[in-house]
Amino acid sequence: MSADLPPWRPLLRAARHREGRSPQARWLQLATVAADGSPRVRTLVFRGWAGGAALDLLTDGRSTKSAELRVQPQVELCWLLPKARCQFRLRGERQQLSPEAALAASQQHWQRLNPGARALWGWPQPGAPLEVGAPFPAELADGTPLPDAFELVRIEVKQVELLELTGHPHQRRRWRADQGWGEERLNP
Ligand SMILES: Cc1cc2nc3c(=O)[nH]c(=O)nc-3n(C[C@H](O)[C@H](O)[C@H](O)COP(=O)(O)O)c2cc1C
């Protein structure tokens, strides 16, 4: 791992490592703000880092969160790593990628998904009323072109807070990008 990564990255990596092969190591909660100013939260899969302080999520461009992010790109992510007994809260903003960069990165993600994971983008619009008989494919084969609904959400992380419950008292730390990622210790 590169020496110029933000200091919270190795801590997050170690905490994720403690989860072993559990899929939970890749699950995080994404909070957005709806058009009426009220909060929304849901679980997403972490799809990888895109530089030192940016991470990729994948979603359906027809989903509610996608519309929310177009209006309000600021988000908070909450990543609970139960085996390490810690919680990371990542504040950030959705990055605006050029159409070319978004397409290239989306293609990469799309090709890396297995057919079962790809299938979700072949389903009808998320959140719309269920139509009896509508197709819900179980797989989309290798070679299926990138669907219009496939959306890459790249989050640029601007602040990280870590709460660790392992000792007494609990430890709480914060790092902010605009302060050069210097560590601040806070009351838990
Ligand atoms: C374990 C788990 C992982 C999920 N991963 C994703 C994901 O990577 N991308 C996604 O769009 N939805 C994912 N979902 C579904 C979302 O939580 C949510 O139900 C869906 O995206 C609709 O959200 P919205 O109506 O707020 O847009 C996941 C749900 C669970 C329980």
The ligand as an SDF file (V2000), in Angstrom:
LIG
                    3D

 31 33  0  0  0  0  0  0  0  0999 V2000
  -26.5120   -6.2650    1.5360 C   0  0  0  0  0  0  0  0  0  0  0  0
  -27.1120   -5.3130    0.5270 C   0  0  0  0  0  0  0  0  0  0  0  0
  -26.3120   -4.8240   -0.4940 C   0  0  0  0  0  0  0  0  0  0  0  0
  -26.8410   -3.9360   -1.4420 C   0  0  0  0  0  0  0  0  0  0  0  0
  -26.0250   -3.4300   -2.4170 N   0  0  0  0  0  0  0  0  0  0  0  0
  -26.5160   -2.5120   -3.2760 C   0  0  0  0  0  0  0  0  0  0  0  0
  -25.6540   -1.8990   -4.2480 C   0  0  0  0  0  0  0  0  0  0  0  0
  -24.4510   -2.1630   -4.3300 O   0  0  0  0  0  0  0  0  0  0  0  0
  -26.1930   -0.9670   -5.0820 N   0  0  0  0  0  0  0  0  0  0  0  0
  -27.5190   -0.6150   -4.9960 C   0  0  0  0  0  0  0  0  0  0  0  0
  -27.9330    0.2400   -5.7730 O   0  0  0  0  0  0  0  0  0  0  0  0
  -28.3500   -1.1810   -4.1060 N   0  0  0  0  0  0  0  0  0  0  0  0
  -27.8750   -2.1090   -3.2410 C   0  0  0  0  0  0  0  0  0  0  0  0
  -28.7080   -2.6720   -2.3050 N   0  0  0  0  0  0  0  0  0  0  0  0
  -30.1430   -2.2660   -2.2970 C   0  0  0  0  0  0  0  0  0  0  0  0
  -30.2790   -0.9080   -1.6000 C   0  0  0  0  0  0  0  0  0  0  0  0
  -30.0830   -1.0650   -0.2000 O   0  0  0  0  0  0  0  0  0  0  0  0
  -31.6430   -0.2470   -1.8680 C   0  0  0  0  0  0  0  0  0  0  0  0
  -32.6700   -1.0770   -1.3940 O   0  0  0  0  0  0  0  0  0  0  0  0
  -31.8530    0.0190   -3.3480 C   0  0  0  0  0  0  0  0  0  0  0  0
  -30.6640    0.4530   -3.9810 O   0  0  0  0  0  0  0  0  0  0  0  0
  -32.9410    1.1020   -3.5310 C   0  0  0  0  0  0  0  0  0  0  0  0
  -32.5340    2.2650   -2.8610 O   0  0  0  0  0  0  0  0  0  0  0  0
  -33.1720    3.7040   -3.1550 P   0  0  0  0  0  0  0  0  0  0  0  0
  -34.6560    3.5030   -3.3340 O   0  0  0  0  0  0  0  0  0  0  0  0
  -32.8310    4.5220   -1.9610 O   0  0  0  0  0  0  0  0  0  0  0  0
  -32.5420    4.2410   -4.4120 O   0  0  0  0  0  0  0  0  0  0  0  0
  -28.2060   -3.5480   -1.3560 C   0  0  0  0  0  0  0  0  0  0  0  0
  -28.9910   -4.0450   -0.3170 C   0  0  0  0  0  0  0  0  0  0  0  0
  -28.4600   -4.9140    0.6070 C   0  0  0  0  0  0  0  0  0  0  0  0
  -29.3420   -5.4210    1.7290 C   0  0  0  0  0  0  0  0  0  0  0  0
  1  2  1  0
  2  3  1  0
  2 30  2  0
  3  4  2  0
  4  5  1  0
  4 28  1  0
  5  6  2  0
  6  7  1  0
  6 13  1  0
  7  8  2  0
  7  9  1  0
  9 10  1  0
 10 11  2  0
 10 12  1  0
 12 13  2  0
 13 14  1  0
 14 15  1  0
 14 28  1  0
 15 16  1  0
 16 17  1  0
 16 18  1  0
 18 19  1  0
 18 20  1  0
 20 21  1  0
 20 22  1  0
 22 23  1  0
 23 24  1  0
 24 25  2  0
 24 26  1  0
 24 27  1  0
 28 29  2  0
 29 30  1  0
 30 31  1  0
M  END
$$$$
